[in-house]
Amino acid sequence: MAVTMVESLRRALAGRGWRAALALPPALRRRIFGTPPRNDRGEPFDDDAHVLATLSEWIQPPLNDIDVRRSRDGMRRGTALVSRPIPADVQVSERVHAGRPARLYRPAATTDRLLVYYHGGGWVLGDLDTHDGLCARLAAELPAQVLSIDYRLAPEHPCPAAFEDALAAFRAARDAAATFGCAPDRVAVGGDSAGGNLAAAVSMACRGASEPMPAAQLLIYPATDLRRLTASHQTCANGPMLTGDDVQFFLDAYAPSDLLDPRVSPGAAASLQGLPPAVVTTCGFDPLRDEGEDYARRLAEAGVPTRHLHHSGLPHGYASMDAALPAADRAVAAAIAAFRVQFGTK
């Protein structure tokens, strides 16, 4: 096949999207997209994820090359294409919670549990819409009510604005638990990436203030140590989906003044004892992989009930790709199953 024909197919597939690309015969997919790489551990990249990541690279310019507002719009459009739709039996309502826009997801099943959820996006991108499908799925399958928080974003609102909103949202939910039909000790926190960072930081802040902590914490490929000391920040710096340059872009915008502050880097804390039960997920193709693994290990060594789920072939951000990637769909299902145990819904 001539190079010009390959390039023509690439342009056509970029316009038609992932469904057309994933429907191609395997040999043709390899011809167009190349062979999926292996990471520094020799783990192969998931075939479907490789196609999706390559399409994303063709379509989406680097974060440094475009306006933040355009990046936010791009994330919103992209996640709408590759995440699951809201189940018909999940009720969704808009509200203001602790002074911030929020969205509540109520499952059909009766539940006395509430999960306060913080979206990912590097404290710069993401909103209630980008995580609509994921939050609805969590509500339906845990089952639990899920309260998604639209915390303030950088660079307009640098650190610690996001943390302050996250902590205020948990405290308000805990203190008004009865209005959600649950007890204060049945309110958990969760989040992915930057949202996982916020969930971990909220848990640690409550411990430090000697106040009631979340019932459990769901940490999906979390950023736990912003010092970027672990090897995967170098070995996975080229991505896919999240690169080292992306991480630096987010840190520059978020602008934490002290990387050792546990509100910023929960993993830098001297002790993780006494924190809530946790589910921590990591993935093989992710600059944040090693710090997430370290955090899960330290939680377990500190006596915190911890489930660590590693998905070797998936990239950062997979939880919002569950409609496109069967492996991501299975990974989200596994996280939900593990969190049912930690949260007491099973």
N, C-alpha and C positions, 0 to 999 in steps of 0.2 A: 504494500500500500504506500503510495507516495506521501511524502511529508505534507504536501499541500492538502491532500485529502484528509489526513489526520487533523490538521489545523482547522479545516472546514467543519469536520465533525465536532471538534471541541467547541467551536463557536455556536454551532447549532444546539449542542447539548447544554451549553451555558444558558441559552434562552429557554429551552424546554424544561430544564430542571432535573432533579434527582430521580424522579420516577422513570423517566426515559433512559437515563444513564444506567440505573440498576437493572433495567430490563434487558440490557445488551448481553449477548453471549459472553461467557468468561474470556475467551480468547480475544474478542474484539475489545472488551473492557481493558484488558492488559495492554493491548496495542495503543489505545487512546490515552489511558491514565498511567501506564507504567506498572511495574511490580510494586506492591505495597512494601514499604520499608520495614526494617527491624530496628528496635530501639537498642540502647546500650546494654540491655540485659539479654539481647537476642530474641526478644518477644516480637512476633509478627503483628503488624498493624492489621486490624480487621479489614477484609476486602471491601465491604460496603462503606465503612468509615473512610477508607482511602479515597473512594470515588467522591463521597460527599465533601471531604476536606479539599480535594483538588478542585471541585466545582466552586467551592467557597473562595479559594485563592484566585480563581479566574474572575470571579464576579466582584469580590469585596476588596477595595484597596486597603493598604496598611493604615492603622489608626492614625499614625503621624501625618498621613497625607490628606486627611479630610477633616472637616469641621466636626466637633463633638456632636452637634445636633444631627448631622447626617449619619454619624456612627450609631446614634441611638435609634434613628429611624430604620437603619439597616438591620440592627439586631431585632427590632420589633417585627419587621417583615420576614426576616429569616426564620425566627423561631415559630412564627405562625405557619410556616410551610412544613416544618419537620417535627413538630410536637403534636401530641394527641389532642383531639377536640375534647371539649368539656362533656362528660357523660350526661345524658338527658335527665338522670335522676339526681343530679347534684344542683342544689339551689345556690345561686350566686347573688350577693347583694353588696352594694357600695355603701361605705360609711366613712366617717372621720373617727380615727382612734388615736388617742394621745396627741391630738393636734395634727395628725398626718392622714392623707388619704389612705384608705385600706379597703380590702375586698375580703368578704367572708364567704367561705364555701361550706355548705351544710350537706352532708351525705343523706341518702334516703334512710339508712340505718340509724336507729337511735344510738346516741353516743354521749358519754359524759366527759370526753377528752377534747382538749383544744391544743392545736399546734400553731404557735406564732412563727410565721415563715418570713425569712429575709432573702430576697432574690439575689442572684449573682450579677456580675457585670463589672467587676473591678472598682466598685464604689463610684463609677462614672457612667456606666451604661445600665440598662435594665429598668424595668418598671412593673406595674401590676399586669400589664398585657403580655410582656415577654414570658412570664411564668404562669400564665393563666391555665394552660393545659396541665402542667406539672402539679400545681396546687390542687386543681380539681381531681386529678388522679390520686393524690395523697389522701384527699378527703374521702373519696369513694372506697379506696382499698385498705386504709388503715383499720377501720373507718374512724374518722375524727373530724371535728370542725377544724378548718384551716383558716387562719387569719393572716393574709398577705399584707405586708407593710410597705408603703411607698416612702421609704426614708429619703432624706436629702442627699443629693449627689454632688460629687466634686466634678469639675474644679470650682463651680459656683459656691459650694459649701464644703470646704476641705475638712480633713480630720480635726476634731473628733465628732463632727456633726452627725455622720451616719451612726456611729456608736451611740451617741446620746439619744437619737431617735429610736434605735433598736432597744436600748435598755428601758426607755420610757414606755415603749409599746408593750414589752413583757410585763413590766410592773403594773401598768394599767389593766392588762388582761388578767393578771393574777389577782389583783385587788378587786376586780369586778367580775370574777369568775362565775358568780351566781347568775349574772345576766346572760351568760352563755350556757347555763344549765350544767355547770361542772363545779367541782371544788377547787380551791386555790392550788392544791397539791397535784392537780391533774392537768396542769398547763405546761406544755413542753415548748422547746425552741428548735428551729431547724433552718438550714439554708445551704446554698451551693456556692462554692468559690468564695467571693467576697462576703456573701451571705452566710456561708459556713464560718468564716472568720468572725462575723458579728454574733452569731449564735454562741460560739465558743467564748467570745469575750463577755457576752452577757452572763453566761453561766459563771465565769470566773469573777465578774464584778459582784454578783450576788453573794458568792462565797466570801469575798473580801469584806463585804458590808455586813456579814453575819445576818442576812435576811433570807427568807425562803427562796430556794433555787428552783430552776425549771425541773420538771419531773424527769425529763430526759432530753438529750440533744442529738439531732440528726445532722451530721456534718458530711456533706457531699463534696468531694474533692476540695477541702477547705484550704484557704491560705492561713497558716497558723504561725508563721514566723517571717516577717517582712524583711529580715536581714538578708535573705536569699543565700544562706550559707550551704545548703545541701547540694549534692552533686547534680541532681536532676535539673537544676537551674542552668547548668552548662550543657549537660548531655541531651536535654530536650529543648534547648533554646530555639531550635528551628521549628518548633511546633510538632504536628499540625494543630490548627484551630487556635491555640494560644502559644505565642512565641515569647522569647525573652524580651524582645523589644516591646511587645504588648504589655508585659508585666511592668517594665520600667515606665512606660507611658502612664499606666494606672497609678503607680506609686508617685510619680511626679505630680499628677493631678490631685491625688488624695493628700499628699504632702504631710505625712506624720512627722512630728518634730522629734520624737524619741522612739526608735524602733524596738527598744526594750520594754516599753510601756505595755502591760498586759492587755490594755484596751486596744492595742494595735497588733501585738504579737503574743497571743496566748501561749504559744509554744516556748516563749522565752522565760516563762514563769519558773521559779525555782522548784515549785511543787505543784502537782496536779491532784493531790489527795483531796478526797471529799467532794469531787465534782459529780454532776449527775451522770447516770448511765448513758452510754454513747454508742451510736453507730457511726463509723467513719468509713467512707468509701474513697478509694484512690484508683487511678488508671495509669496504664503503662506509658502512654504518650502525653506527658503532662509535666511542665516545669515544677508544679507544686507536688508532684508525686512523693518525693522523699520526705518532705516536711510533714505531709499527711500521715505517712507510714510511721514516722518518728512520734507524732502526736498520739496515734493509736497505741503504739507500743508503750509509751510513757503513761498513758491513762491506765492501761492494764497493769503495768508494774506498780502503779500507785494504788491498786486495789479497786479501781473504778470498773464496774461491769461494762465491758467493751466488746463490740463486734466490729472487726475490720474486714471489709470486703474489697478485694483487689480485682480489677478487670484489666488484664494485661494488654488486650488488643484495642482498647478504646482511648479516645482523646478527651482532653478537658472539654467540658460542656455537654457530654453525652446525655445527661438527664433531660435535656430539652430537645433531644433528637429521637425520641422513642417511637415516633410514627415512621421514621425513615430507616432506622437501623434495628434489625431484630436483636442484635447483641445488646444495644442500649435499652431496648424494651425489657429484656431479661434482667439487665443490671438494675434498672429501677424497681422491677418486681422483687428482686432479691433484697434491695435496701428496705423496701416497705415491709417485707416479711420479717427481716431482722428487727426493724424498729417496732413492729407490733409487740415483740417480746420485751424490748427495753422500755416501751411506753406503757405496757400492761394492757394492750388491747387484745391480747391473745392469751 
